[in-house]
Amino acid sequence: MHTIDNEKFGSFLVQLRKEKGMTQKELAEKLYVSDKAVSKWERGLSLPDISLLQPMAELLDVTVTELLSGQYIEKDQPLTVHEVEPLLTGALSMTSQEQEVQREHRRTWGKWFFLSVIGFGAALVAVWRINPLWLWDDFCVLFYLPPLFGGLFGAFFVFGAKEKLPSFYDQYRINFYSDGAFRMNVPGVYFNNRNWPHILHAIRVWSCLCLGAWGPVYVVVRWALERFRLPEPTYLVLLLLFGVVLGGLFIPIYVVGRRYE
């Protein structure tokens, strides 16, 4: 398979960026990516998405062909078909390479999600053996709701959510994410492809924790209530506790969303 020379591409990108007097951060902002992504391109560790080639070429005043070949091409010395074909083939392989990385990332989180489901099942059996009433009284709603929400969010964001947002998210200030019937609105946070990977990570971590770690927390709370003879919580207290659980989702989303926006 024909591929792009990563190191040659990176060196040429450094040259072009410096000729324009831009820092990595300034180039990243103009392309709506992170400066870490630009750093990886320039070090030859990865290649940009094929959708970024045209805007990058325009910013740096070169053609896409020059960008891919890693060198200036004189107007009176055009490339032959045999020289252009490997560049085009290599550019198309960027997309497939990126898709494979995304699939691998999804598979990794799928394993963590599956382990979290097993953890919740084990917690369910453990609570049943300790005290079956803890699964059926008024307080048991606190045992089921966090894993339920964690499972629903996790199933969608691990297996269904897109790893990359459409380009219009980078062009406009949009504070909601919509995908089919799912819609998430976070006031004060504008979603784009700089903060989206971090938001996905935060949601996936929260989902796995709600599934796998909530059972032990619930057991400790119930044990403390009985051991120290504390009064049974009212529904208002249950609502507040559930609010804390939801806060564990939206607060990290807000923090990382604003930080990497």
C-alpha positions in Angstrom: 0.0 0.0 0.0 1.3 3.5 -0.8 1.6 5.7 2.2 2.6 9.3 3.0 6.0 9.8 4.4 5.1 11.0 7.9 8.5 12.5 8.7 8.8 14.3 5.5 5.3 15.7 5.8 6.0 16.8 9.4 9.3 18.5 8.5 7.6 20.4 5.6 4.7 21.4 7.9 7.2 22.9 10.4 8.9 24.8 7.6 5.6 26.2 6.2 4.3 27.1 9.7 7.5 29.0 10.5 7.4 30.8 7.2 4.0 32.0 8.1 5.2 33.1 11.5 2.7 30.9 13.3 3.0 28.9 16.5 1.7 25.4 16.8 -1.1 26.8 18.9 -2.1 29.4 16.4 -2.2 26.9 13.5 -4.2 24.5 15.7 -6.8 27.3 16.5 -7.2 28.0 12.8 -7.8 24.3 12.0 -10.0 23.8 15.1 -7.7 21.1 16.5 -5.5 20.9 19.6 -1.9 22.0 19.6 -1.0 18.5 20.7 -2.4 17.2 17.3 -0.2 19.7 15.4 2.8 18.6 17.5 2.2 15.0 16.6 2.0 15.8 12.9 5.2 17.8 12.9 7.0 15.0 14.7 5.8 12.5 12.2 3.8 10.5 14.8 0.5 10.8 13.0 -1.2 12.5 10.0 -4.1 14.9 9.9 -7.6 13.8 8.9 -8.1 14.0 5.2 -10.8 16.7 5.7 -8.1 19.0 7.1 -5.8 18.9 4.1 -7.6 21.5 2.0 -8.0 24.2 4.8 -4.4 23.5 5.9 -3.1 23.9 2.4 -5.0 27.2 2.0 -3.6 28.5 5.4 -0.1 27.7 4.4 -0.4 28.9 0.7 0.5 25.6 -0.9 -1.4 23.0 -2.8 -2.7 19.8 -1.3 -0.3 17.8 -3.5 2.7 19.9 -2.2 1.5 19.3 1.3 1.3 15.5 0.8 4.6 15.3 -1.0 6.4 17.3 1.7 8.0 19.7 -0.8 7.4 22.7 -3.0 6.6 21.8 -6.6 7.6 24.2 -9.3 4.8 25.2 -11.7 6.9 24.2 -14.7 7.6 20.8 -13.2 4.2 19.1 -12.5 4.1 15.7 -11.0 3.4 12.7 -13.2 0.4 10.4 -12.8 2.7 7.8 -11.2 3.9 10.4 -8.7 0.5 11.7 -7.8 -1.3 8.3 -7.4 0.7 7.3 -4.3 0.0 10.6 -2.7 -3.8 10.3 -3.3 -3.8 6.6 -2.2 -1.8 7.6 0.9 -4.2 10.4 1.7 -7.2 8.1 1.5 -5.5 5.7 3.8 -5.4 8.4 6.5 -9.1 8.0 6.9 -9.0 4.2 7.2 -6.1 4.5 9.7 -8.0 6.9 11.8 -11.1 4.8 11.7 -9.1 1.8 12.9 -7.8 3.8 15.8 -11.3 4.8 16.7 -12.5 1.2 16.5 -9.7 0.0 18.8 -10.5 2.8 21.2 -14.2 1.8 21.2 -13.3 -1.9 21.7 -11.1 -1.0 24.7 -14.0 1.0 26.4 -16.4 -1.8 25.5 -14.3 -4.2 27.6 -14.4 -1.8 30.5 -18.1 -1.4 30.2 -18.6 -5.1 30.1 -16.5 -5.5 33.2 -18.6 -2.8 34.9 -21.8 -4.7 34.1 -20.3 -7.8 35.7 -19.3 -5.7 38.7 -22.9 -4.5 39.2 -24.2 -8.1 38.9 -21.7 -9.2 41.5 -22.8 -6.3 43.8 -26.4 -7.3 43.3 -25.7 -10.8 44.4 -23.6 -9.6 47.4 -26.4 -7.2 48.6 -28.9 -10.0 48.3 -26.8 -12.2 50.5 -26.1 -9.5 53.1 -29.7 -8.3 53.4 -32.4 -8.9 50.8 -34.5 -6.1 52.2 -31.8 -3.6 51.0 -33.0 -4.4 47.5 -36.8 -3.9 48.1 -37.4 -1.2 50.7 -38.0 2.5 49.9 -34.2 3.3 50.1 -33.4 0.7 47.3 -34.2 3.2 44.6 -30.7 4.6 45.3 -29.3 1.2 44.5 -30.9 0.9 41.1 -31.0 4.4 39.6 -27.3 5.3 39.3 -26.4 2.0 37.6 -29.5 2.4 35.4 -28.4 5.8 34.2 -24.8 4.7 34.0 -25.7 1.7 31.9 -27.9 3.8 29.5 -25.3 6.6 29.1 -22.5 4.0 28.9 -24.2 1.9 26.3 -24.7 5.0 24.1 -21.4 6.7 24.6 -19.3 3.6 24.4 -21.0 1.9 21.4 -23.1 4.5 19.7 -21.6 8.0 20.1 -19.4 9.3 17.3 -15.7 9.7 18.2 -15.6 12.8 16.0 -18.1 15.6 15.7 -19.3 17.0 12.3 -17.2 20.0 11.1 -20.0 22.5 11.8 -19.4 22.0 15.5 -16.0 23.5 15.0 -17.3 26.4 12.9 -20.1 27.5 15.2 -20.6 27.8 19.0 -23.0 24.9 19.7 -23.8 23.9 23.3 -25.7 20.8 22.6 -25.0 17.3 21.2 -27.7 15.6 19.2 -27.6 12.1 17.7 -30.9 10.5 16.8 -33.2 10.5 19.7 -30.4 11.4 22.1 -29.8 15.1 23.0 -27.5 16.6 25.6 -27.4 20.3 26.4 -24.7 21.7 28.7 -25.1 25.5 29.2 -21.8 27.3 29.0 -20.0 24.5 27.1 -19.6 24.6 23.4 -18.9 21.2 21.9 -16.1 20.9 19.3 -13.5 18.4 18.2 -11.0 19.8 20.7 -13.0 19.1 23.8 -15.2 16.2 22.6 -12.6 13.4 23.2 -12.2 14.6 26.8 -16.0 14.8 27.2 -16.4 11.3 25.9 -13.7 10.1 28.3 -15.4 11.7 31.3 -18.8 10.3 30.4 -17.4 6.8 29.9 -15.5 6.9 33.2 -18.6 8.0 35.0 -20.7 5.3 33.4 -18.3 2.5 34.3 -18.0 3.8 37.9 -21.8 4.0 38.3 -22.1 0.4 37.2 -19.1 -1.2 38.8 -18.4 0.9 41.9 -21.8 2.0 43.1 -22.7 -1.3 44.7 -20.0 -1.2 47.3 -20.8 2.5 48.1 -24.5 1.6 48.6 -23.5 -1.3 51.0 -21.4 1.1 53.1 -24.2 3.6 53.3 -26.8 1.0 54.3 -24.4 -0.5 56.8 -23.7 2.9 58.4 -27.4 3.6 58.7 -28.0 0.4 60.6 -24.7 0.3 62.6 -25.1 3.8 64.0 -28.9 3.7 64.0 -29.2 6.8 61.9 -32.8 7.8 60.8 -34.1 6.5 57.6 -33.6 9.1 54.8 -36.5 10.9 53.4 -37.3 11.0 49.7 -35.9 14.6 49.7 -32.6 13.2 50.9 -32.7 10.4 48.3 -33.3 13.1 45.6 -30.3 15.1 46.9 -28.1 12.0 46.9 -29.1 11.2 43.4 -28.4 14.8 42.4 -24.8 14.2 43.7 -24.5 11.2 41.4 -25.7 13.2 38.4 -23.4 16.0 39.4 -20.6 13.5 39.1 -21.5 13.4 35.4 -22.2 16.9 34.4 -19.6 18.7 36.5 -16.7 16.8 34.8 -18.3 17.4 31.4 -18.5 21.2 32.2 -14.9 21.3 33.6 -13.2 19.4 30.7 -15.5 21.0 28.1 -14.5 24.5 29.2 -10.8 23.6 29.7 -10.3 22.2 26.2 -12.9 24.4 24.4 
